[in-house]
Amino acid sequence: MSQATDPAAECSPSTRRASKINMAGPFITFTGEQHNLTIGGVKLLGMDQGSVRKLVFTLIFFVFLFALSKLLRWFSHRFGGTRQKTAFWARQGISLTTFLVAVLGFFSIWFDNPARLATGFGLVSAGLAFALQKVVASFAGYFVILRGKTFNVGDRIKMGPVRGDVIALNFMQTVIMEMGETPAEQTESPGMWVEARQYSGRIVTVSNSQIFDDPVYNYSRDFPYIWEEMHFPISFKDDRYRAEAIIRDAITRNTREIANLAEPELARLKERFFITAADINPHSYMRITDNWIEFTFRFLAPVQNVRALKDRISRDIMDGLDAAGIGIASGTYEIVGLPPIRLETDRAG
């Protein structure tokens, strides 16, 4: 007489555990001794219970970091005031700290074995160095910008072919509010329709790697003033001394306060860098041409609102020259007389 056997008793303990897991869900199951993830009967390679736990924990970890970053940004905006540099460095510190914590957390979760971590890091580094050269250069440029104090948010710069005010900075790109160009610079690329250093309305993103290829011109970081020049042609027949005095008075009157504010800034600049003495008071230079006497006036102006300053100076100069009966010379021709005209007719006709 044969003895009946229990099929469950003949199965190994791992098989029984797999069977119990399979019965837990018909569509998503864990099968085999390694408990591989199976979706709809398809076993996913490399996805077991441990990998799924790591994936879920990674998602929770990144969501927590994202929420923490948003909370810290809100606190910095709420209690940091309206100072641009304070807000800029607060945002950069939060972004950099969040990034480092995210990288360390990711590797800590997925690479519990140091040997696997070293191997994976070597492969990733080699792939990045070959395939993502621009990305790596942009990321390195971000740290150079922060460490080298190349510029801050709010500075007026020229970076590559773009000039304007920096309004944002991230790991890969610098965001610039573009400004126009003077007529002498209109031939530069890209094309520009604004004939002054005022906003054009375009927001331009420039790769941070640009700092390794081209020089970066900063208009306002250490000395927020620039020297400007205006040219005035005066006719030979007019009183050039009177014209020079009128122009000088108008420029001095409109730039006196600017010179007073710039004097301590220039003193601090001389302490930091080896520069020669610079005259912040208006100065005139005369040049004789074939058509007129040209006066070039050099004066100090703030980085912002230069066009408005030149407008005020030009209006005051024109009022003064008109009152003195002095005009601005131009390349026009004046016909002062005509030769006599002789008309002959044919009598026979």
Steps between C-alpha positions, in 0.01 A plus 500: 500500500662826381529796727369835373754782506440869553635703202563800727723279720722403202562867404803684633448790742603755232246355256228524762590865566490575126161333470361705783631819340356401161158455657519850645440668169421367154652790300805621699683216678840401634616160379800274543759471772621857432145631508525662155229746413251367244241722334235326295712187480808689376797480734692826521875457486681615813182600683456308820353585837819678607510712184135595536557605861799713391296655220212590731737638761683701232174657382403587857847641562491725191147620573612589853803690366284685249253607769785599733664708224173681430453566872853638540456724195176631645673578830790675322257706295284580804776597741783591265355837405525658157880501470592338170840368602367346822218328311742386230746335739217347704353337187840377384578355845166320516536362147857383553429341836190323368695369203784362714258336744305349209816352346628361828158361588457335160837326514445399862170333415602319183868425556536331837817324381805732468646289219183535293496872575856549374429301185177684428657838569787423260265397221276803552798737506641357178164526328446858615846608394445368149132557425409798716796732461291816476288400798808433713657828386181691584484338843865586562434854378231536765754442777751731334236774490423452869858458621664751269240770564464558129153649539190494718131530428429865419840568340515640149728282290594403148533122474578367156287688247237600761503807723254595769409449865532160667159398635558132585774238528475121519733204468507510119389844377513869571182696425548857373252779436637629171576867438552696180813632336630840402500583126874429479433143617196425285706280265568247776306173508217448585306775328369774727232763446542693829758776448600538864593294804141439600298180526393349170246268667672176403609256771808306389646183652875452464688181583731533799776341293518827307731644767773257385478613136445878510578783742223617732456877522353616831369858502402523865666245731785700659433848361138573399598793278635535148668779308292638217590731210296745296619674182401855396607652166526882507537718192829691446313830483337459846655583835658168595597614850143599577367175356744294707401684818127445434549127440725461803252677730210285382693174549640606839157603625346164409787280623614679819300276732612189309865598544451552875345154538768334287798647686494259800426209263809587297709523818392147600579377149854638526549315828401167347670527160811659360355777288620847416322814610188574297339842470130485583438864404387588145785563259501638144721421202516709182571366152524696177343341193456617141145617564477611864650498847396188690476503879497161676381509859580212732298463820392241756154342482316228691456162336122538497301780330787635287258588222293721730816676621613572144154628416512755784851609403408539132193712579697731730778537242259586219328761717835658586629498142176647367516781755860576395420485127731202444394210282613139462705455183384247243609372163250708299566749219368855484458673160587867560485624137452414132711605199335733242287323238517604128214399270541506119219458248497436125358810322436314177284253682 
